[in-house]
Amino acid sequence: MLPNTISESSVDMQLNEGVKSMAGSLNHFICEHAKNLRAFLKRLSIPSPYDHLDIYELNKHTDSSKIPTFLKPALSGHDMGLVSDAGCPGIADPGADVVRMAHAKGIQVIPMVGPSSLLLTLMASGLNGQRFAFHGYLPHKEGALKQKLKELEVESRKTGVSQLFIETPYRNERLLAYLLKYLHPSSLLCIGIDVTGSNEFVVTKSVSDWKKSQVRFDKKPCVFILGSQNAF
């Protein structure tokens, strides 16, 4: 059984006792970085030592040929935990690959209750929650990014679909600068910074109004949502 379970960002106030109990019962984990996993378990007040844990790191440096071997404990009947450094496991996260393999091998996947910064930001945005699309990371090169933003803006205006996307924390300022440069002044933009964290910030304004504002990202995770005045 492979629970697609736990997000580090969910610890601070929202993890229920069921998730804590599950994490404390596991000896086999798939995570992005072992250091962050151990810090996560510590914040859950799960007793150390953690050196007995069987930990498999799944990130951009992982040899893809080794990923199928990560499921050996589950195939032997052991429960495993999938832990994301931030956000929700499997959503804009390398964990989706191993979850798909689990399904292919007949391993049960159980999602555990925990907050998603994407949905929480959308909930707090006032933008269209009936129809929305998540695009992950947008292109980095300015020309391709400009084209993509124009496409998303046109789609939002035509269909009312809220367009969600993210960026790595150290590029948030750069992305916002391009959003303000290329989006129409009347388009709506929600910025959700450090959602569920101690400095949570979720505000929706027109692009024109954002140009008059100062935003402090402080290298915190951020969700951007592009919407339209015509969505409703």
C-alpha positions as CSV (number, residue, x, y, z in Angstrom):
1,M,0.0,0.0,0.0
2,L,1.5,3.3,-1.1
3,P,-0.2,6.3,0.5
4,N,0.2,9.4,-1.6
5,T,0.0,11.2,1.7
6,I,2.0,14.0,3.2
7,S,3.1,17.5,2.4
8,E,5.7,19.3,4.5
9,S,3.8,22.6,4.0
10,S,0.8,21.0,5.7
11,V,2.4,20.5,9.0
12,D,2.1,23.9,10.7
13,M,-1.6,23.9,11.6
14,Q,-3.5,21.5,9.6
15,L,-2.2,17.9,9.7
16,N,-4.8,15.8,11.5
17,E,-4.0,13.0,13.9
18,G,-4.6,10.4,11.3
19,V,-1.8,11.7,9.1
20,K,0.5,12.0,12.1
21,S,-0.3,8.5,13.1
22,M,0.3,7.2,9.6
23,A,3.7,9.0,9.3
24,G,4.8,7.6,12.7
25,S,4.0,4.1,11.7
26,L,6.0,4.0,8.5
27,N,9.5,2.8,7.9
28,H,9.7,3.2,4.2
29,F,9.5,6.6,2.5
30,I,9.8,8.1,-1.0
31,C,10.7,11.8,-0.8
32,E,12.4,14.6,-2.7
33,H,15.2,15.1,-0.1
34,A,16.0,12.9,2.9
35,K,17.0,15.9,5.0
36,N,13.7,17.6,4.5
37,L,11.9,14.4,5.3
38,R,13.7,14.1,8.7
39,A,12.9,17.7,9.5
40,F,9.3,17.0,8.6
41,L,9.1,14.0,10.9
42,K,10.7,16.1,13.7
43,R,8.1,18.8,13.3
44,L,5.4,16.1,13.7
45,S,7.0,15.2,17.0
46,I,7.8,11.7,15.8
47,P,10.6,10.4,18.0
48,S,14.1,10.0,16.5
49,P,16.4,8.3,15.6
50,Y,15.6,8.2,11.9
51,D,18.6,6.3,10.8
52,H,16.5,3.1,10.6
53,L,14.2,4.5,8.0
54,D,14.4,3.2,4.4
55,I,14.4,6.4,2.3
56,Y,14.3,6.7,-1.5
57,E,15.0,10.2,-2.9
58,L,13.0,11.1,-6.0
59,N,14.0,14.4,-7.6
60,K,15.4,15.9,-10.8
61,H,18.8,14.1,-10.1
62,T,17.3,10.7,-9.7
63,D,18.2,8.0,-12.3
64,S,14.9,7.2,-13.9
65,S,15.9,3.5,-14.3
66,K,16.1,3.2,-10.5
67,I,12.6,4.5,-9.8
68,P,10.8,1.1,-10.2
69,T,13.0,-0.3,-7.5
70,F,11.6,2.2,-5.0
71,L,8.4,0.2,-4.8
72,K,10.0,-3.0,-3.6
73,P,8.9,-2.5,0.0
74,A,5.3,-2.0,-1.1
75,L,5.5,-5.1,-3.3
76,S,6.7,-7.0,-0.2
77,G,3.6,-5.9,1.7
78,H,5.0,-2.9,3.5
79,D,3.2,0.5,3.7
80,M,5.1,3.4,2.2
81,G,4.8,7.2,2.5
82,L,5.2,9.6,-0.4
83,V,6.4,13.0,0.9
84,S,6.7,16.3,-1.0
85,D,9.0,19.1,0.0
86,A,6.1,21.6,-0.6
87,G,2.6,21.5,-1.9
88,C,0.8,18.2,-2.4
89,P,2.5,15.0,-3.4
90,G,2.0,14.2,-7.1
91,I,0.9,17.8,-8.0
92,A,3.6,19.6,-9.8
93,D,5.8,17.1,-8.1
94,P,8.0,14.1,-9.3
95,G,6.0,11.8,-7.1
96,A,3.4,11.4,-9.8
97,D,5.7,9.1,-11.7
98,V,6.1,6.6,-8.9
99,V,2.3,6.8,-8.1
100,R,1.6,5.8,-11.7
101,M,3.9,2.9,-11.4
102,A,2.2,1.8,-8.2
103,H,-1.1,1.7,-10.1
104,A,0.5,-0.3,-12.9
105,K,1.7,-2.9,-10.3
106,G,-1.6,-3.1,-8.5
107,I,-0.4,-1.3,-5.4
108,Q,-3.2,0.6,-3.6
109,V,-2.7,4.4,-3.4
110,I,-4.4,6.3,-0.6
111,P,-4.4,10.1,-0.6
112,M,-4.4,11.6,2.9
113,V,-6.2,14.8,3.9
114,G,-4.0,17.9,3.7
115,P,-4.1,21.4,2.2
116,S,-3.3,22.2,-1.4
117,S,-1.9,25.6,-1.9
118,L,-3.4,25.7,-5.4
119,L,-6.9,25.1,-4.2
120,L,-6.6,27.2,-1.1
121,T,-5.4,30.1,-3.2
122,L,-8.2,29.7,-5.6
123,M,-10.7,29.5,-2.7
124,A,-9.4,32.8,-1.4
125,S,-9.0,34.5,-4.7
126,G,-12.6,35.4,-5.6
127,L,-11.8,34.1,-9.2
128,N,-13.8,31.5,-11.0
129,G,-13.7,28.2,-9.1
130,Q,-16.1,26.5,-11.4
131,R,-13.7,26.3,-14.2
132,F,-9.9,26.4,-13.7
133,A,-6.7,24.9,-15.2
134,F,-3.3,24.4,-13.6
135,H,-0.3,24.9,-15.9
136,G,2.6,24.2,-13.6
137,Y,5.7,26.2,-14.6
138,L,5.5,28.6,-17.5
139,P,8.3,29.0,-20.0
140,H,11.4,30.8,-18.7
141,K,12.5,32.5,-22.0
142,E,10.8,35.9,-22.3
143,G,9.5,35.3,-25.8
144,A,7.9,32.0,-25.1
145,L,6.6,33.3,-21.8
146,K,5.0,36.3,-23.4
147,Q,3.3,34.1,-26.0
148,K,2.0,31.7,-23.3
149,L,0.7,34.6,-21.2
150,K,-1.2,36.0,-24.1
151,E,-2.7,32.6,-24.8
152,L,-3.8,32.1,-21.2
153,E,-5.3,35.6,-21.1
154,V,-7.3,35.1,-24.3
155,E,-8.5,31.8,-23.0
156,S,-9.5,33.3,-19.7
157,R,-11.4,36.1,-21.4
158,K,-13.2,33.8,-23.8
159,T,-14.1,31.0,-21.4
160,G,-13.8,32.4,-17.9
161,V,-11.4,29.7,-16.9
162,S,-9.1,30.7,-14.1
163,Q,-5.4,30.0,-15.1
164,L,-3.2,28.8,-12.2
165,F,0.6,28.5,-12.4
166,I,3.7,28.6,-10.2
167,E,7.4,29.5,-10.3
168,T,10.4,28.5,-8.2
169,P,10.6,30.9,-5.3
170,Y,13.8,32.8,-6.4
171,R,12.1,33.6,-9.8
172,N,8.9,35.0,-8.4
173,E,9.9,38.6,-8.7
174,R,11.0,38.0,-12.3
175,L,7.7,36.3,-13.3
176,L,5.6,39.1,-11.7
177,A,7.6,41.7,-13.7
178,Y,6.7,39.9,-16.9
179,L,3.1,39.5,-15.8
180,L,2.8,43.2,-15.3
181,K,4.6,43.9,-18.5
182,Y,2.5,41.7,-20.9
183,L,-0.9,41.2,-19.4
184,H,-3.8,43.6,-20.1
185,P,-4.3,46.2,-17.3
186,S,-7.8,45.1,-16.7
187,S,-7.0,41.4,-16.3
188,L,-7.3,40.1,-12.7
189,L,-4.3,38.6,-11.0
190,C,-4.3,36.8,-7.7
191,I,-1.0,36.3,-5.9
192,G,-0.9,33.7,-3.1
193,I,2.4,33.7,-1.1
194,D,3.3,31.2,1.7
195,V,-0.2,29.8,1.8
196,T,-0.8,28.0,5.1
197,G,2.5,29.5,6.4
198,S,3.1,32.1,9.1
199,N,3.2,35.0,6.5
200,E,0.3,33.9,4.3
201,F,-0.6,36.5,1.7
202,V,-3.5,36.1,-0.8
203,V,-4.6,39.2,-2.7
204,T,-6.5,39.7,-6.0
205,K,-6.2,42.9,-8.0
206,S,-6.3,44.1,-11.5
207,V,-2.9,44.2,-13.3
208,S,-3.2,48.0,-13.3
209,D,-3.5,48.0,-9.6
210,W,-0.7,45.6,-9.0
211,K,1.6,48.0,-10.9
212,K,1.0,50.5,-8.1
213,S,1.8,47.9,-5.4
214,Q,4.9,46.4,-3.8
215,V,5.0,42.7,-3.3
216,R,7.5,40.9,-1.0
217,F,8.0,37.3,-1.9
218,D,11.0,36.7,0.4
219,K,11.7,33.5,-1.6
220,K,8.5,31.9,-0.4
221,P,6.4,29.5,-2.5
222,C,3.8,31.4,-4.5
223,V,0.7,30.6,-6.6
224,F,-0.4,32.9,-9.4
225,I,-3.9,32.9,-10.8
226,L,-4.9,34.8,-13.9
227,G,-8.6,35.7,-14.2
228,S,-10.9,37.9,-16.2
229,Q,-13.4,40.6,-15.3
230,N,-15.7,38.7,-17.8
231,A,-15.5,35.4,-16.0
232,F,-18.9,35.7,-14.4
